[in-house]
Amino acid sequence: MNLRSCLSVTAAVVLTLFLAACSGGSGGGITPIGPSASQVSGTVAYGHPVAGQTVEAIDTQGNVCAKATTATDGTYAMSTTNCAPGSAAITVLGYTTPNGAPLIAVAVPPQGSRVINGVVNIDPLTTLLSYDAAGLASSAALPATSGQVLALLSQITATQYLQAKANILTASLLQALSGNGVSTTGFDPTTTPFVANGQELDGFFDGNPLSAPTPSSVQIAAPTSAGPLVKVTLPMTTGTQSSVTSVSSYTLGGRVSGLSGGSLTLLLNGGSALTIHSDGTFTFPVEISSTYAVTVGAQPSGRTCTVSNGVGAGVTANVSNVTVTCSANTFVIGGTVSGLATGSQVTLNNNGADPTIVAANGSFTFATPVAYNSGYAVTVGTQPTGQTCTVSNGTGAGVTANTSNVSVTCSANTYVIGGTVSGLASGTQVTLNNNAADPTTVTVNGSFTFATPVAYNGSYAVTVGTQPAGQTCTVSNGSGAGVSVNVTSVAVSCVTTPAKTSFIYIPDYTNNRILGYTYNHTTGDVGAAAGGIFPAGTYPRWVTTNPAGTFLYAANNNSNNISAYTVDATTGALTQVAGSPFASGTSPNGMVVNPAGTLLFVVNSNGPSVSVYSINQISGALTPVGSPYIVGSAPTRLAITPNGQFLYVLNQNSHDISGFAVDSTTGVLTPISGGPFSDTGAVNQGGYGITVNPAGTVLYVVNWEANITALAIDATSGALTPVSGSPFTATTNYTGWGWQSASLSPDGKLLFASTGNGGNLLTYSVDATTGALTQLTSDSYGAYGNAGTNFTVPDPTGKYLYVSNALAIYGSVVSIDPATGALQDLAGSPFGVGARPFDLAVVNP
C-alpha cells in the first residue's frame, strides 16, 4: 500500500484518523492460547470492533514474530515468545480505516522484559501515539510504503514512546477523556484496557452529544517539547463521525504593553489580522508550522508600537515570546551604507518590516521610529544586483535614544559563513541565524553553511534561532568582523537537556509523618523518595526548606516543636537532625527561612508570637535566639523580603500584619513603626496566605473572603501602604470563600492564587511599577474532583509550578506559559499522594 495515499505530504497535516461510532461488542472474548512466557493481548476498535482480522507483530529484526485473529468484540491475544528483544510494530494486516489510513500501534517493553509483553490496544490514539514517537507527525519527508513505516515503528525506544505520550496526553485531552468516565490517573492509550461497548474510552471515540449546533473541536498543544498539535473533533450527535488529527503546527503569541486604551492591529506573515485593544497577552487564532513574521498592520492613535522577537523559523514548539512595546515617545533607527555600487540599491528592513530602499552610500534612517524601551533588528530585504550587503550592529533592545551606528557593508566579493554541528540527536533539528537573519535549519551532525554569504569586510554573528526538542545547543567562534576569507570555524555543540528530578515533601498531619516523592520532569514518573515515610511530631501541618534545599523543617502543631531533617541530594531521603525535634511556642504554624539560610522564623498561633532560631550551616540544628516576639491574634503565615531586611506576620483573627526589621546577624526583631498594618481585604475569617514579590516592593495577602490585599513596602522603613485598587478580586467566579495562598513567578510578573475548596488556581499579571493585579483568565487551572487548590511552589526556573489539591489528595506539576500565564499539566500529573497535601515543600537538587 502506498502510504502517501494515507498521509498528507505537506508538513501541516500529517495524519488524520476518522472514527465512526463503536457498536457494542458481544461474544468472542480473548482466544485462549497455549502456555507462553510472554504474550500480548488487547482490543482493536476503530469506529466499531474490528472482528475477524489478522493482527501481526513485527519485531526489531523485521520479522513477523506473532499473529492472532481478532474476536467479534475486537479482542485478541498472541504469544510473543518468538519476538526479538525490544519494541515491535503491531498492525492489523491489510485493514484500513474509511479514509485509507492503516491501523498500527506500537508496544514498548516494560523495563526488564526481554520481549514485548502485556496489553497492546490498537485504536486511533495508539496509532497517533506511535506515529508521533516515530517522528511521522512532525516530518515532511514521509516514508513511501507501509513497510517502511513498520520498520520505523519497530525501532521506537522507550524514551521516544514516553516523549510522544507526553506530547499527546496533554491536560485538555485528559480532561476530555475524564468527561467520558475514563480514569486518567496513569492512563496510557496502549496499555489501559478498554471494551468496545460505547462506554468510557470507547464512548470517547463514539463522541458524546454536544449542545453546540456545530461539531466542537478540542485543540491540544505540546507547548514545552517537540510534537504535534492534536485536534480532537467531537460530533454533534452520537453515531456521526469524529476525528483525531495530528498537525505540525503551533500557537504564536506574546504580550503587548503601553497601549493605553488604543487599538492596535498585528499581522502574521502579512495577513491574519489581529486587533488588540488593551495591554496583556495575545495569541493569533491561526497557528504556524515553520516560519513566521509578526508586524504592525495599524498603529494606535498617538502612539507607536514596535514588535520584538517577531520573526522566526524552524518552529518546534509553541511561541509565546513576541513582545509588542507601545509608547508616545519614539526614536529613530539608522546608520550608514558603504560599498554600494553606483546605480545599485539595497532594501533594508527593521523588525521584519518598514522596507527602506537605499540607492547611494552614506547615511540612512527608517521611516518608522521604534517605541521607547523597545528593540530593533535590521536585516537586508533585497540585495543589490551583483553585490551582497551585510549588516553589522543591527540589533538592540531597551531603546532610549536615537540609533545611528548600524553598519551595512556591500561588496561584489563575498565569503561563506559556516562550521560544524555536533551532538544533535537523531530526528531533531536546530535553526541557526546569521546576523539575525538567513535562518538555516540543520537536521544532522556535520558541516553547515548559510545560504547568504557575507560581503568583503563585513561581519557575522551566528546565534541559535530555535533549539532542538530536548536539547540545548551553544555556539562557539560565532562572531567576527572584517571578513576577507570563507569562515568554517563556527562550532555548534548540542547536548541533551539533563532529566530534572524534584523531591516533593508533603506533611501527613493526621498520621504524624512526612511523605517524600520524586518527580521526573522528562518522563512524568512519580515515585517515593528513598525511605518514603519519615516520622515527625504530632500534627505536622507546615513544611519549609532552607534556600539551598539541604534541610527541611516541619512545624508540629500539637506537640509544640519543630522536626528538622537533612535532605539527601541524590535520593531525597530525610534524616532527622541530632537533637530534633526542637521546642517551639504553642501551636507552631507557618515558617520561613531568611534568604541567607541562617535564620528560621516560626509563628506560634496560640502564643501568639514569633520564635527565631539560628540554623547550624553544617548540621541543620536549630538554636533559639532572642525571645518570642508578640504579634496579633491567631498568626498563621509569614513572609520575608528577598534582602532579608523585613519580616511580616499575617494575623488572621485581628485582620492585620505585624512587621519587623530583622538583624541578619543576631536574629533580633524590631517592630516597624506604624504597625500593625491593616489587612483591608479581611472581613470575617481574614488572611490565610502571605507572600512578597521578588523585588521586595509589594506584600500580598490572600484572604479567605476571595480577595488579595496588596501593600507597598517602604524600602527604608518597611512600612506598608495600600496599593491603589487593593484589595483585588477575581473578575469572574470564585468570589465566595476559601482562598488559601498565593505565590509569584521568579520574575515577579505573574501571581498564582489558590482559591481553595471547589475553586481553580487563578493567574494574575503584576504591574511592574505599582504591583497592581489584573486577572489573566477566569479559570487558569482546573481543580480535580472539585477539590480546589491549596498551596503552590514555583520552580526557580520559572517554568513550572507545584500544586497541592488537599481534598482530592492530589499533587500536580504544571508548566507556566511566560507570556499568557496559562498553566498546563506536565506528564504524569495530577498524581495521587498518601496524605492531604494542604502544604508542600520542593527541593530541586
Secondary structure, DSSP 8 states (H G I E B T S, - for coil): -BGGGTS-SSSSEEEEEEE-------S---------S-EEEEEBBSSSB--S-EEEEEETTS-EEEEEE--TTSEEEEE-TTS-SS-EEEEEEEEE-TTS-EEEEEE---TT-SS--EE--BSHHHHHHHHHHTTTTT-SS--SBHHHHHHHHTT--HHHHHHHHHHHS-HHHHHHHHTTT---TT--TTTS---SSSSHHHHHHH----SSSS-EEEEE--TTSS--EEEEEE-SSTTS-EEEEEE--B-EEEEEES-TT--EEEEETTEEEEEE-SSEEEE-SS-BSS-EEEEEEE--TT-EEEEES-EE-S--S-EEEEEEEEES-EE-EEEEEES--TT--EEEEETTEEEEEE-SSEEEE-SS-EETT--EEEEEEE--TT-EEEEES-EE-S--S-EEEEEEEEES-EE-EEEEEES--TT--EEEEETTEEEEEE-SSEEEE-SS-EETT--EEEEEEE--TTEEEEEES-EESS--S-EEEEEEEEEE----EEEEEEEETTTTEEEEEEEETTT--EEEEEEEEEE-SSSEEEEEE-TTSSEEEEEETTTTEEEEEEE-TTT--EEE-TT-SEE-SSSEEEEEE-TTS-EEEEEETTTTEEEEEEE-TTT--EEE-S--EE-SSSEEEEEE-TTS-EEEEEETTTTEEEEEEE-TTT--EEE-TT-SEE-TT-SSS-EEEEEE-TTSSEEEEEETTTEEEEEEE-TTT--EEE-TT-SB--SSS--SS---EEEE-TTSSEEEEE-BTT--EEEEEE-TTT--EEES-S-SB--GGG--B-EEEE-TTSSEEEEEETTTTEEEEEEE-TTT--EEE-TT-SEE-SS--SS-EEE--
